[in-house]
Amino acid sequence: MSFFANTQELEMVMKGLWTAIKEDPDIAGPLIKSGLVVRFHYREPEGRLTVDCSDNQNMVIIWGECDIKPDVEMFMKSEVAHEFWRGAVSVPMYLIAGKIVAKGPVNQALSLLPAIKPAFKKYPDVVQQTLNRTLVSK
């Protein structure tokens, strides 16, 4: 059973989290500097999220389908995304196991993992604010 009851819950949490990331220069800075466009494809429930840093100045977050061509695409169950943001996922191990499937220059995306780590602390607050659920972060 997925943590997210439906696509609306997934959207609320992911948009809330990425907005919090965008507003934190210490996290957003390295992502924007990368110039990457990363698209996350979620299933069970379904959802798409694109993070566009292609202009090296801003981060644009788009929920749903869009015409922007991603550099990197990540495919996973929504539950895997939830566990990732809780800090409970080794992305390299999940890639090897096929729980996350990546297309594009994955090494570039993986190099940004240290910059993303501080967002793990934001995730429980986002879940609390959007879904009124309490999470214990790992």
Buried (B, 14 or more C-beta within 10 A) or exposed (E): EBBBEEBEBBBBBBBBBBBBBBEEEEBBEBBBEBBBBBBBBBEBBEBBBBBBBBEEEEBBBBBEEBEEEBBBBBBBBBBBBBBBBBEEBEBEEBBEEEBBEBEBEBEBBBEBEEBBEEBBEBBBBBBEEBBEEEBEBE
